[in-house]
Amino acid sequence: MLSLAAPAFAQDLCGGVGSGGQWIGGDAASSDMTTADNFREQLALVMGGNDYVALFTLSETTDVRLEAAGRGAGDPIIDLLHADGSLILSDDDSGGNAASRAETTLDAGSYCMAMRSYDGGPMTAFVRIGRQDHEPLTEGIALQVDPGSSGSCAEAVPIGPLGSSVNGSAIDDPYWSFTLDQPTAISITAVNESADPLITLYDGANNYIAENDDHDGFNSRIDMTDPLAAGTYCISLNALADETAPITLTVSAYDPQAAVLAIYDRGEAAPPLDGTVPVTDLGLVSTRIRQDVNGSSIASWFTVDVDAPGLLMLEAIGNASADPVLVIFDDLGREIGRNDDHGNTTDSLIAARVTPGTYTIGVWKYGGSLGLIRLLVERYVPAQ
């Protein structure tokens, strides 16, 4: 079931993310995981700052498993996107040994699984997509709760109504519960990067539903965009870094608009230029533009105009130990470059070939504090 990724071809899927993607089975018919006789797998090469995208379809509602395991010291992160471009889930490290793994139930349709390197560098990794009855690629982490163990759903501490938050360590309060009076789409977040939380959602009978690690930095988030049935659910809370650190756990009704804005905040997609998200216009790049940014973990956005084919060199230079991340999108919202930690520094650098148009640049920093970042945009033209 292993195949090497074939040359890219255009796919108008997943809000443009599928452009250049690879059918995981080699073609659309062989990538229907509902009817596949076994998992489908590819050996993917990710160049610095870019994503590898695997495409697959489902002919009916199916329980699927998505995995990525890096070779050597590779540390992959995966995102699952619907054909309309909406983000369904993200994962890092849930496969164990730095591998990514996610299990969920999806309706019939087309989907994109995007994989990137955690540190933005080049990486090779095995990518496997299959049903949950197929053989897994990774070991997985805590995919099932022992119903007889202490702290099962029956013994979990109630969080309260939707919109409630609690604060406590994973070692003191490892299980929390909530109850839905009617079918509801929900979001669960666990916040404290020092703890590196991992959250797993189960129904009242301890059946696994979903899990997440490292959705936003080292914070975790589960979005159940399809309404959960009325009933009681429980959350297993783990900390991969410091199990004594306090974690803020919140269960709320899913807000589609807030979810989209969060994607822009994380630099995963270019925001629209309609004022929904603040974007600073830096104007036409004739030779060189320098802009100081008071960076945070939320992306700051800029646009530049290019009036002739050439090369854009982008640099994000952190001051006072700031660790910047840089991304650029073309005027159709396609990512054409992403970088973190260029060379032996924590600064970022992107070289991107461009044609006339407007380009959107995002820059942010790791960590919750503010830090000064110097953004440099230089334009080079072909020699005559």
Secondary structure, DSSP 8 states (H G I E B T S, - for coil): -EEE---------GGGTTTT-EETTSSTGGGBTTT-SS-EEEEEEE-TT--EEEEEEESS-EEEEEEEEESTT--EEEEEEETTS-EEEEESSTTBTTBEEEEEEE-SEEEEEEEEETTSS-EEEEEEEEETTS--SS--S--S--TTSTT-GGG-EE--STTEEEEEETTT--EEEEEESS-EEEEEEEE-TTT-EEEEEEETT--EEEEEE-SBTTBEEEEEEEEE-SEEEEEEEEESS-TTSEEEEEEEE--HHHHHHHHHHTTSS---TTTTS-EEEEEE-SSEEEEEEEE-SS-EEEEEEE-SSEEEEEEEEESTT--EEEEEE-TTS-EEEEEES-TTSS-EEEEEEE-SEEEEEEEEESSSS-EEEEEEEEEE----
